Amino acid sequence: MSPTNRREVILTSLAALLAVSFPSRPDARSTAGTRWTIKTAIGLDACFALTIAAADESVLQVRHHMDRRGALREALGSRAVEAAETLIAALRATGRVHTPGAALALMASAGPLDSVESVAMTFRDDGALLAGFEGTQFFQTDEARADLEVLRAPAAEAFLAAAESDFPEFWRSSWLRRLQAHARLLVADLDSVDVIIELRRYLRRELEPDIVVFLTELTEPHGIRVAGQRFVTSPNWPQAIVRRNAVHEMIHPFLEVHRAESDAIVETLSTDPLVRAVLRKSNPSFGYSTARGVVEEGATQALEAIVNERLGHGRSVDEYWRQHDGGMHLLAAAIYARMKQSGFADTGGDALAWLDGEIRSGRLRDASLRDFAAGVVGAHHVRNWVGHSTAVLIRSSEGRHRRTELP
């Protein structure tokens, strides 16, 4: 074992003694509700560090952390940076262009995340990768599994080089104690938030009571869902944002891969003028560059808004959707408005089946879809995306409809 490997093993053991995992009180709530665990994860921060060090500035995460890029490249060293550049190129070749850090975090979550070396070992073993996604919604298609095989070798090399660099010591000396302190505060705050009970009202898949939150230094500007009921967040965000993100990430994937409704929804909406306009005009660095991605995020954000309102953590969705990700989430606004109008927001049910039914019926398609979006974010905002000549249905207070041009 090299001195750097030995150093990381020693420091990993020390980190365990410093209690990097903070579970909620065992008696804090019944098994029917939510049990929270807050953890640090150097393995996840390594995913983001390699991305920030090696990807180009078209990647949003790189631009967000440009002031740290030099220090990260120095800590990682030339071998790890060069290996990371090869890995980033491999990710681009498999279509993971705009959010390589998030893609790496998801893949790494198939195995242990408490050391950089353990991430490297996961990528070295294709059996470990596949086993880590067993029973999840991730990497279930032949194409996705083929991508894992292509990415295994360059990822293993990059993480092994990072493990043998100065990055593990840099991470611990720079950020570990602050992350641990914030974890203690966060678990106390989240202990009173029962996300699972509310999500069971709208999702018909199995939800366990345990949610794990990984606090990482470099995840911004993304909150990221990884394998299992786990997600990644930042200590720099207010606790209200973390609470909302907890709801959001537990909804993903809204479009469940084994249900026929998912493909039917995407097939129909992919030709809708609103979705096509969003795909044409939105910034691909936000990570939603396919119809499926736009629909997945739109439906998730809509349901997130409903659930967070029920939990008392709602926000001004009109202002939020006019600004967030450049104002692209018109579909979220439309689905949210129809959930409210139809009563689904109050009664609950199977959200995926409900959306499929709304689209099949024509209530969430074409002019009606744009109408619902305009009712939340405003007709002017919809016009800016969809165009001046788009006709929408404007509902009067009496419930009648008239066709008009967006002003």
Secondary structure, DSSP 8 states (H G I E B T S, - for coil): --HHHHHHHHHHHHHHHT--EEE--TTSS-TTS-EEEEEE-HHHHHHHHHHHHHS-TTSHHHHHTHHHHHHHHHHHHHHHHHHHHHHHHHHHHTT--S-HHHHHHHHHTTS--SSHHHHHHHHH-HHHHHHHTTTSSSS-SHHHHHHHHHHHHHHHHHHHHHHTSSHHHHHIIIIIHHHHHHHHHHHHHHTT--HHHHHTTT--S---SEEEEEE-SS-TT--EEETTTEEEE-TTS-HHHHHHHHHHHHH--SS-TT-HHHHHHHHHHTTSHHHHHHHHHS-GGGS--SHHHHHHHHHHHHHHHHHHHHTT----HHHHHHHGGGGT-HHHHHHHHHHHHHSHHHH---HHHHHHHHHHHTTTSHHHHHHHHHHHH-HHHHHHHH-TT-EEEEE-TTS-EEEEE--
